[in-house]
Amino acid sequence: MNKRNDFQLNYSRIFFLRSETDRLLSLSIFFSCLLTAARIIYTGRLTFVFLVWNLFLAYVPYFITQQLQRKPQWVRKKFVFFSLFVVWLLCVPNSFYIITDLFHLGDHWNDYLAPQWYDLAMILSYAWNGLLLGILSVRQMEKIHERFYPGRNTLLFLYPVMWLNAFGVYVGRYLRFNSWDIITNPFELLRDIAGLLLHPIDQRFAWGMICCFSILMTLMYTTIKKISKSIHG
């Protein structure tokens, strides 16, 4: 009986003693998944089920930075932190990638069995959750960076990260690579990236998208950060 009570107490601590931000995020993510489940039941089709997987991938970098915050000893161990930072850097574009899932609203393969407003609300909810997970994760990593390099201009950390995010979004959306392709398919990935770097004029639309998205995501992040600071003083 005591073991059962201990289990219930630990479970309560895991869920109920999390931060208010985590609780709101959990509720928002649950709502997105609920919208997808309702659509599947209503239409009998799995058209947008991939959004759940994309949101899981968006959660991975947030989970990494959460663990780094809860276990500061990992930050102090240079090899451990550097390894996790590289994994985080490869995964964090997945958080912002979901914004581009809005393209699917007008895809020719859309079954149109659900109202378009419903699909818009559903995809927007995923894009919003991905954006929040990405911004929170970048902010958590930025705080760690500030500990290592106090007094440095935060843009020296932020913009390169957002540029790499935009580059990752392009590679994922248009070149159709995933984060794990750096291990499973490195030669093809490097070949396509080399094509972007060696022929910038031919790939001007790609670089235009990358530059545009990097600035957009930097502005989004900075705006939300400033609003948060003004609210909390």
Secondary structure as UniProt FT lines:
FT   HELIX           2..16
FT   HELIX           20..43
FT   TURN            47..49
FT   HELIX           50..70
FT   HELIX           72..76
FT   HELIX           78..91
FT   HELIX           93..97
FT   HELIX           98..106
FT   TURN            108..109
FT   HELIX           116..148
FT   TURN            150..151
FT   HELIX           155..173
FT   TURN            179..180
FT   HELIX           181..184
FT   HELIX           186..198
FT   TURN            200..203
FT   HELIX           204..232
//
